[in-house]
Amino acid sequence: MELTNSFAGLDLRAEIERLRKERNAVILAHYYQKPELQDLADFVGDSLDLSRKAQATDADVIAFCGVRFMAETAKILSPDKIVVLPDMDAGCSLEDSCPPDQFAAFRAAHPDHIALTYINCSTEVKALSDVIVTSSSAETILAQLPRDQKIIFGPDRNLGGYLQRKTGREMLLWPGVCIVHEAFSETELMKLKAQNPGAPVAAHPECPAVILDHADYVGSTRGILEFANAMPGDTLIVATEPHIIHQMEKAMPLKNFIGAPGADGNCNCNICPYMALNTMEKLYVALRDLTPRIDIEEGLRVKAKKSLDAMLSMASATVGQGDLGPTPFRVVPVTGD
């Protein structure tokens, strides 16, 4: 989206506040958004937690400062609300790695498998899945499935591999990765650890195994924040998208947070280029014009919602709150209908 210099002299924050009230809008910002977007949001958090919080409001408009699959999830859960995304080009490498037609063919080739699918995927792939999982709910959901149940896990092979190692469950892994978490360097991380002896490492499970092997804590963005708050020391090395450090510094100003470096120790490759597309100017335009708007065909939305509902039935308390223990639940594989 190209923006001109027409915003010169405009108090964007004041204008966004005005439009928020006029539109009866709720503004959501993921932890990976720029600090200025986090600071004006009504809610800051993980993607599914944000969508559920927006669903519970009486807002007419959801402005989602995140990426496209997150805004689509909000629309799936809140079909009667207008959902806007500041920049429709804000995609996700995991979503891009899993085209729906290829995923459908993979499912058809393995009819005895159910599909546990990471929430970082398109609405179409959600509709082809049995249960959507988040990084905090996946282990809880796996524990409820029979040991002999065959499983496809996609699109993140790193998260799937982590779950395999931790639980001993064999799964067919889709070969997708997050370009941000894949960029972390084991060599540079070891240098950073040597420079900060005793500092623990907190890592997101989208990281490769060579990074997770050095982590003292592996968990979702919310889980990493909670670990940072509870840890006894004053320095933490953070192996996920570095904009989460903004929330850490606000909540824990006396602690020191260091972002894990990328491949050469200096590059900005650990900053999500898709999240970075959203700006204050684009948020203002989205609220002003109610576009770019997320629209989902109703039949597709209903199919996608089934896999989200399955997750919430099995692990609802994991959404923004921590894990829920196993509860009885039977998964019926998706049919072609």
N, C-alpha and C positions, 0 to 999 in steps of 0.2 A: 504494500500500500504506500503510494507516494503522498507525502504531505508537503505543502508549500510553507512559506514563511508567514502565512496569514495568522499564525498564533502569536506573533511577536507582540509583547505588551499585554497578552491575555493572562489573567490569573487562573491558570489551569485548575489548580486545586479548588479554588472558589467556584469555578464553573462546574466542575465535576460534582461538588457538594450540592449545587443548585439543581443540576440535572438528576442527581440521585433522589432528591425529594420530589421533583416534578414527575419523574417516571415511576416513583415508588419502586426503586431499584435496590437490589442487594449486590454489593461488589465483593467478589471472591478473589483471593490471591494465593497461589501456590507458594510454598516455601522457596521455590527456585526463582521467583520473580524479583525484579529490581527492588531495592529497599523502598523507593518512593511509592511504588504500587502496593507493597506490603503495608506501608504505614497508613494508607488511606482506605484499606479494605475493611469491610465489616467483619470478615472472617479470613484468617490465614491458616493454612493447614495442608493435609494430604488431599489428593484429588477426590476420593469417594466421600471422605468425611465432609469436605466442602459442599459437595452436591447434596448430601443428606441434610446439612444445616440449611442450605438454601431452600430445599423442599419443605422444611418445617416452618418457613417464614410465610407471611402474607404478601410478599413482594410480587409485583406484576412482571418485573424484569430482573433477570440474572445477568450480570456482567462478569464473565469469568476470565480473569487474568491468569492464563495458564496456556495449555495447548489444546488442539482441536478435540482429541479423544476425551479430554476432561469436560469440555463444554458439551459434547455429545452425551456424556453420562448424565450431566445435569438435566439435559432435555429429556432423556429417557425416563428419569425419575420425576420430572416436573413438566409434563407435556403441555399443560395449560399456561405456563409462563413463557414469556419471550426470553430467549437466551442469546446473548451476543458475545462474540469473541473479538477482542480489539484487532487482531490480525489473523485472517483465515489461513495464512501461510504458516502459522505456528503449528507445525506438525510434530512428529515424533519418529525417531529412527526405528523404534520397536514396531510401531504401527506400520511404517513403510516396509519393514522386513517381512510382513505377513499379509500378502494380498489375499483377499477373500476367496478368489477362485482357486488359488493354490492350496489354501487351507482346507477348502471343501474337498478337493481331490485327495489330499492327505488323509482326511477323515474317512473318505470313502474307501481308501486302500486299507484302512485298519478298523473295520466295523465293530470289532470286539473291544475297542478302547473307548473310554469316555474322555472328554476334553476338559482339562482344567486350564483355564486361560487367564494369563495375567491381564489386569485391567488396562494396561497400556496397549490397547488394540482398537480397531475401528468398530463401529456399531455393527457392521456386517459380520465381522469375526465373532463378536459377542453373540450374535444371533445363531451362529454355527456351533456355539460352545455349550457345555453342560453346566459348568460352574465357573464363574469369574472369581479370581482370587486377587488379593492384594499381598504386598510383601509381609504384612503382619497377620494375615488370615490364612495363608497357604498351608502352613504346617498344621494348624488346627483342623483345617478341612481334610488334609491328607490322613490325619489320625482317625477320621470317621469312615474312611473308605476301606472295604475288605482288602486284606493283603493280596488276594488273588485278582483283584480288579486291575485290568490293564489300563494304563493312563497315557494320554498325550498331554504334554505340557508345552505351552508356547505363550508368547513368542520369544521370551527371554531365556536363552540357554544358560546364562550365568546364574540367574535365580533358580532355574530348574536344577542345575548341577549342584548348587548349594543345598537345595532341599533333598536331593538324592543322597548326598554325603551325610547329611544330618539325620535323615530318617531311615536310610537303607532301602527306600522304595525305588524300584526301577521304573523309569518313565522314558517314553520316546520324546526327545527334546527337539523343538523347532529351533533352527539355527539363527535366531535373531539376537542382536545385542543393542544396548544403549551406547551411542557413540561417546557420551560424556563419561560414563563409568568405565568404558573400555579403554579410555585414554590414560588412566592412571598408570604410573610406572613403578614397578617393584623396586628397581634400583634407586629411583629418586625418593621413594617412601623410606627405604632403609637409611638413606643419607639423612633424611629429616628426623628419623627416630634417633639416629646417633647424635644429632645436634640437640635433641630434646630428650635426654635419658630419663626413663621412667614415665614419659607421657604416653597414656593409652591411645589406641587408634580405634575410632568408631567408623564403621563402613556400611554402606548400603549393599544389600545382597545382589544388586545388579552389577557389582564389581566382579572382575575375573577372580578365579580361585587364588591366584598368586598374590592378590591384594588381601582377600579375605583371610588367607592363612596367617597374616600378620595382625589381624584385627583382634582387639580385646572385646569388642562388641559388634555384632552384626544385626542390623534391624532397619526398619522403615525410617523415614524422615522424622516422624513423630517419636519413634523409639530412640533415635539418636539424640533428639532434644532431651528426652527424659533421662537418658544415660548421662548426658553432659551435666544435667542438674544434680544427679545423684552421686557422681563420681567424687571421691575424696580429694583428688589433686586439683591443681589450678590450671593445668595445660592439657588440651585435647587436640589431637590430630584428626581431622575430619575428612573422610574419603567419600564425599558425595558432592553434588553441585554446590559451589561455595556460597551462594546467596542465602543458604540456610543459616550461615554464621550471623547474619543480621539479627535473626530472632534470638540466637544464643547470646549475643552481646547485649541485647536489650534486656533479656531476662537475667543474665549473669554477668554484670559489668566487671566484676573483680576477677573473672577467669579469662584465660588466654586461649583463643581458638585459632588453629593453624590449618588452612586448607591443604590437603595432600596435593603434590605437584603433578603436572602432566609429564609427557614423555621426556622433555628436555629440561625439566625443572623450572622453566620460565614461561612456557606458552600458556595461553588462555583457553586451551582445548578442553579444560574441565568446566567451562561455562557453557550452558546449553544454548546453542545458537537459535533454537526455536523459541525458548522462553524469552530470549532477549529481544524478539521481534515486537513484543508488547511494550508500549510506551504510554506516558501520560497523555500525549497528544492523541494517540489512537483510541485510548479509553474514552476520552472526551468526545471524539467523533462517534464512537460506537453508541454512547449514551444519547448523544444529540440526534443521530439519524436512525438509531435502532438497527444498525447494520455494521458489520457483517452478522447475519443472523443464522443460527443453527436450526435447520428444519429436517425432520426425519419422518419418512413415510410411516403411517401408523402400524401397518402390519409388521414392518421391520422393527419398529420400536418395541412392540409387544414381544416379539421373539427374543430380542436382546434383553429385555427386562427379565425374562424367565431365568436367564443365567445369573443375573445380578440378584434376583430374589433367592435363588438357590444358595448363593454365598451368604446372604443375610440370614437365611434360615439356619445355616450351619455355624455361622461365626459372627453374628451381628455385633457382639461386644468388642470385636477386634477393631471396629471402625472408629479410629480416633481415641480409643480407650484402653487398648491392650487386649491380650488374648482371652478367649472364652474356652473353657474346657470342652471335651467331646460331648456331643449330644446326638441322640439317635436320628439318623436321616438316611433315606435311601435315594440314590441318584439313578434316574432312568435316562439312558442315553438319548440324545436328540435324534429324532427321526427326520426324514426328508420333508415332512409336512411343514 
